[in-house]
Amino acid sequence: MTYAEKLKDPRWQKKRLEIMERDEFTCKMCLDNSTTLHVHHKYYQYGNDPWDYEDNCFITLCSNCHELEEMQIKEYSKLLIDTLKKSEFLADDWRRFASGINLANLRYPPEVVASLVEHLLQDKRLQELTFSIITNKNYNNG
């Protein structure tokens, strides 16, 4: 069965309706409730059918926001990978980076975590503190 055919499957149609009802038939980005709505997968996992995800994996977006999200996720994913490559990450660094994020069991919304990481990486003092914790070195406040 093709992906397009799977989107016509009653199991996907049921899941899609449940998500739109949960989101009150409103785009969660721009709050539009009059434009065509889509149910966006925040991620895909190989081998899963469109309906084989937890509800928190989905978000209702209007067609404009959905198109923008798809475009930006490709652009920013490439930016992240290019940045890590330019930072001279090796394969094991990539593994530890991904494993660290995966194991963190983050309790906060992604936008909060992303802002925290952005701030951490821009602040030299926080970088030094984090490095000292990771390497078990004493951190000098001065």
C-alpha positions, 0 to 999 in steps of 0.5 A: 500500500502506498503512503497516499493510500494509507492516508485514505485508510479508515485508521488514519482518518479516525486518528486525524479526526481525533487530533483535529478535535483535540486541537479544536479544529484550529491551527496550533501555530497561527490559530487559523480555523478557516483554512484547510487543516492538516494533521502534521507528524512531528517525526516519522519512524521507519516501518510505522503506518501514519496512525501508529504514533502517540497523539503527542506526535501530531499537531494540527496546522493550516495548509500554509503553516504546514507547508512552511513547517515542512520547508523549514524543518528541511532547511534547519535539519540541514543547518544542524547537520552542516553545523555539526560537521563544521564543528568537526564532530566525528561519528562517536560525537554524533552518537553521544549527542543524539544519545544524550538528547534521547536519554535526557527524557526532557520534561519541558516543551521543545521550544523551552529546551531549544532556547535553553540550549541556545542560551547555553551555547552562547554563554561562555561562562555556562559553557565552562561550567558545563565542561567542568561538570562533565569533566569533573573539574572544579569550576572557578567562579572568578 
